[in-house]
Amino acid sequence: MKDIEKYASSAKLALTGDEREALSARADALIESFAALDAIDVTGVKPLVSVLDIKNVLREDAAAKLVPREELLSAAPQRHGEYFRVPRTLD
């Protein structure tokens, strides 16, 4: 019950006595359900990252040929030095 009052105060909640009692009972039930999980022996069980049997689906990180800056900027409608000039979007 003391924790419920602390959490309610932190969250700026004004709880009635009945609401505190109900939340306390629900929190106790939740903590008990986690205690049941805590009792399970998981020695030797590898952590599971995904339930799907998927390997790395990302492409290989390989160097690619870069287009020279001047070639890219040659197609720009407007430029400012070595940068693209674009319409202003913020006032």
Secondary structure, 3 states (H helix, E strand, C coil): CHHHHHHHHHCCCCCCHHHHHHHHHHHHHHHHHHHHHHCCCCCCCCCCCCCCCCCCCCCCCCCCCCCCHHHHHCCCCCEECCEECCCCCCC
